[in-house]
Amino acid sequence: MSLAALDGPRITLSAPQGGIVIVHFFATWCETCGPELHALQRLQSDFGSCVTIIIIDVGEPADRIRRYFQTFPARPRIGLDADRSVARAWGVYALPSSFVLDHSLAPLWQAIGDVPWDEAAVRQRLSKAGGTGQSSDPRQPTSPLDAKGKCHDH
Amino acid sequence: MTIDRRHVLLGGTSLALAPALPTRLRAEPTFAPTPGKWRTFEITTTVSLADKTGVQAWVPIPSFTAEDWMRPGETTWTTKTGEAAVTRDPTSGASMLHVRWPAGAPADIAVVSRFAARDRAVRLQPADAAALDAGQKQRYTASTELLRLDGITKETAQRIVSGAPSDLDKARRIYEWIIDNTFRDPKTRGCGVGDIEAMLKTGNLGGKCADLNALYVGLARAAGLPARDLYGIRVAPSAFGYKSLGANTATVTKAQHCRAEVFLEGIGWVPADPADVRKVVLEEPPGNLSLTSPNVLAARKTLFGAWETNWLAYNDAHDVKLPGSSGPSIPFLMYPQAETAAGRIDPLDPDAFKYTISARELSA
């Protein structure tokens, strides 16, 4: 998968060094998408390089997407699926939709609708799949990276 | 002339008491569009883009023709620095004004179009209406990017029309199904997206006209009935007093509305607007009416087979490729479109775009 980005070079799905990949489809008109995008940003912050998140807007003009992210503290990189061809290829028929892939890009789960990425149960599942995240409890820090800077495989 | 004082007093008394009368004693709302006089309208779209880095725009202009109710007229335009020309979508015949501005120049244009229209009421009895030719039949029963007719759409259509003795019954059953099972969602941006497969798979049947009437067209096509969406804009108030079914000011920038038609052998194209029935439910004062409210019942009875043409049909196009654009096709052409080096501009945000649309009647 390779698609144009809202800004910068094209976004290409490629196997990471370790950890997991989340491919997330959204649109600005979707009510639950905003909170979920914030949650994905928190997940990225906590999991660091152990998770690669690819965020794809489906079928919307660029300036609408830019305006939408003006209220976000930071704008993630956004893939543009302007003609919906990527969503079609992935079998996405509802937004938001998310796919969790392992480090070899084999699919682990698909979620139709919003996912509570902040919830401990979801994060544990992601950690077991290879995206070992830092604990949100500062008294129990766990590094997601090994000595070589690679994500732990589970 | 002598005024009969008793009649004046009686009239005043009747009006004062009207709200207190039980519903069954009040006059039922009248909603009976019939083909009458042709009305001529003028619609003006002004575009003034903030980005002056070399941009282009496409403005829909009237191009849908139906000899008995919609006749597009002349389109003229004025622009200081743009180069503009009328172009037609080769597949659908939808017309648009394509304008390009050189970098650094003010990106302004005013487009004025005229059209004539009159109300519709189709007699729902088999007669001698001309049949569609093979090309038309193929076009109006085909899938489009967002009207995917196989899978859940076909299954749903078959369930709805199962056992219907005629095409007219099938068309009406789908109309009633849309009204009974969908709702107008006020949070939907613009007129909606129109992805009917997503609506059916998720079970979220809320939306606006581009969703609900697209669902009608898709289900009709999936049931084997030629059907089409007509994309347009409201231009005048309802003559029947429906505040929700008219343009109540001269500014109609956000008054876009799309309707549906289904083709029945012997009868011809039949108007159907279930989305407007759901609009009456949600918006007709005092709002959130029940399906058994007199205003809703009157709209429901009327809007299969008839409609009030206080509205312009621009075109019936799907999957329109904008000439000169490297971007994707658009699902339908109902709003002005524009693009800059940074990409497409949001047509659902006229204040940022920016564009305005106004309408006036030239002859009543």
Chai-1 contact restraints between the chains, C-beta under 6 A:
chainA,res_idxA,chainB,res_idxB,connection_type,confidence,min_distance_angstrom,max_distance_angstrom,comment,restraint_id
A,W29,B,R189,contact,1.0,0.0,6.0,A-B,restraint_1
A,P61,B,R344,contact,1.0,0.0,6.0,A-B,restraint_2
A,P61,B,D346,contact,1.0,0.0,6.0,A-B,restraint_3
A,A62,B,A342,contact,1.0,0.0,6.0,A-B,restraint_4
A,A62,B,G343,contact,1.0,0.0,6.0,A-B,restraint_5
A,A62,B,R344,contact,1.0,0.0,6.0,A-B,restraint_6
A,D63,B,I345,contact,1.0,0.0,6.0,A-B,restraint_7
A,D63,B,D346,contact,1.0,0.0,6.0,A-B,restraint_8
A,R64,B,D346,contact,1.0,0.0,6.0,A-B,restraint_9
A,A82,B,P328,contact,1.0,0.0,6.0,A-B,restraint_10
A,D83,B,P328,contact,1.0,0.0,6.0,A-B,restraint_11
A,Y93,B,E197,contact,1.0,0.0,6.0,A-B,restraint_12
A,Y93,B,A198,contact,1.0,0.0,6.0,A-B,restraint_13
A,Y93,B,K201,contact,1.0,0.0,6.0,A-B,restraint_14
A,A94,B,A198,contact,1.0,0.0,6.0,A-B,restraint_15
A,A94,B,T202,contact,1.0,0.0,6.0,A-B,restraint_16
